Amino acid sequence: MQDSDAGPVIQPGQAKAFFAYSTFSEPNIELVIDWLPEGESQRQTFTEAVPPMSSRGFEEHVKEGRAATVAAALARERAAGEARRVLIELAAAWGDYQEDPTASNKLRVQGLVGALPGQYAKEIGYAVDVPRDHWGLGQWPLDGMVQDPNDKQLVRENAPMIELIWNLWQVQLPPLAEADLSQPPRYWYRVEDAVYGYIELVRNRESGKRQLIDGPRDRKQREDAQKMLQRFMPQQPNPQPPGRPDQGGSRPSQ
């Protein structure tokens, strides 16, 4: 079955496979077969109605779709878990290589980077000559994203670890449902977020500042406390508007 006029050439005794899709609003499928018999000049048409899928067959189809979704989710989690494990090992190996840049330590870093997909550890891969995916336009060098000279130096010295932390955040352990309703920190969706987020973390630590972001549970507790406080506080009289009483000014309500 073709959308265009140039359909497939089917020899006698041959067949062609195709897909026919139906929807809930239009469950029935009608096939229109258009062909030009060999040796003739006029095309012929044949219409065939495909029997609707039985309820049992539809249930099996839905069950297969759900199973495929679950299998795909498990496959993604297994891949994320393996990447997480290798990235954690890479963090330790990179630290050893920075302290002692011997050939054996470099080889260990190269092996771990090479085992990861190309979008991970691009800065470390560049430092140890392992092929990685290319940076996007405007994403490299990472210190080029900031203007302050001190921040530039901070990012330049820590670019490999900034990216590695960002990669680990992408494959972090899934949160426990209802374990904690506190609002998490802003997620680093892009490497730009990782650069600015890392600078903010370091500067806050240096100044002793801690970010306390109220989550839903914290906000509810504060609202409940305010309501309870207002219930037990004595009502304050309304302020008297300007003007003397004999000029129409109102007295405070009791």
Secondary structure, 3 states (H helix, E strand, C coil): CCCCCCCCCCCCCCCCCCCCCCCCCCCCEEEEEEECCCCCCCCEEEEEEECCCCHHHHHHHHHHHHHHHHHHHHHHHHHHHHHHHHHHHHHHHHHHHHHCCCHHHHHHHHHHHHCCCCCCCHHHHHHCCCCCCCCCCCCCCHHHHCCCHHHHHHHHHHHHHHHHHHHHHHCCCCCCCCCCCCCCCCCCCCHHHHHHHHHHHHHHHHHCCCCCCCCHHHHHHHHHHHHHHHHHCCCCCCCCCCCCHHHCCCCCCC
